[in-house]
Amino acid sequence: MITRAFARTQLALAAWGTAALLPAAAVAQTGAPVDLTLPGAPAPAVPAITAAVPGQLSNAAALAPFLAKLANGAPGGVLSVVQIGDSHTAGDMISQGLRAALQARLGNGGRGMMPAGKPYQGYLTWGVTARQSADWQGNALFGPQRTAMGALLGFSGFTQTTTMPAATMSLTADSPATRFTRFTLCGLTGPEAGAVTVTFDGVPAEPISFSAQARGAVCFVRTSAVPVTQATVATLDTRPVSLTAWETRTGTPGAIVANLGVVGARAMHLARADDTVAGAELAAARPDLVILAFGTNEGFDPALGLAETEAVLRSAVARVRRMAGADVPILLVGPPDAASSRAIVALPALPETRNCGAGWAVPGHLAQMRTLEKRLATALGLGFWDWQGAMGGPCTTMAWVAQGLQRGDHVHFTRDGGHLIGGGLAADLFAAASTLPPPPRPR
């Protein structure tokens, strides 16, 4: 269940993240909502939304290696999806919807990679519960924890450091279905780096030392002969330990979906990730598909520069390809249908802005971001999934909010809404996989 406290925390973080992206002069003007309502007949009633609108995947041929594995049901192994993005990814509503749909068809291969520990208050993990002692100090790609000269970061978005002995982190399966036999822990290396113990349900596994001549990053794997409920990491002494990510796998065939997101982040913030750290994380996750889910915060920025944003996206795609491997397909997910009640954000003068009534409008820059991402998908050989189209088109955010599928900020999603969106993405991927030509018969 999502607690009210969590919901308030997520909304507060989302509001902070959006405000942080605005120029100072703009922030000063956004205190009171601006009436964007236009005269006219009221919008017709929208039928109850029970599923995402199918057929939103384009350039599916670019995903052929992944779709072929999807069609075969990950025989004998794990089908790994890594989603990197903003608060939609960090909150794990959409990625959990995708995870549940894939695992319902293919089996539960594990929880997938996450930031290590509990990097901020309100952090949500589906299927597992993360805890940590108070001895850790965090750094992040974006947000209030961000320290430019702090510990190196990867695509997980967070690095947590301590010099306290017996500082702990634990990851606990919430049900028998999410118990695990394989545990991966990623951290920073260096001559002065410390070590940790790892226990599975209180039983010691082989300790992990991050001490190395070169500064960098590494991911260690520890396994158990039987499924376990909890992995606990504890530092051994006062030498610094910096952890970036961890992952669990069940040891059985199936799908895993990693959600690596930071509230308020844009694609440009991926440039703050260190190549060595991000490369180690991707090597450990071994993705069959990488999803890049950015565009909401860009689309809510009234000073959006499309040329600069295109350069950022091209660079991000090139880095992911270099680290994950050129044969790993990438899917761009366009921003959802979302709305603002502030004219400085909605920019009513833009031809792409859509007035939804009741003081809300879909910002024109969201449409520009969607168009840019779809064009880049074609140019760079990527798949593209139209999130707004899956919701029903412009201004359907009003119905999603009214029916409890999207939150009152007209940006973020509830558990039920995330289930529909993630399930819709999975359905479109399965549909595309079903149209693949059969593999050639061996001669």
Disulfide bonds with the S-S distance in Angstrom:
Cys186-Cys219 2.05
Cys356-Cys395 2.04
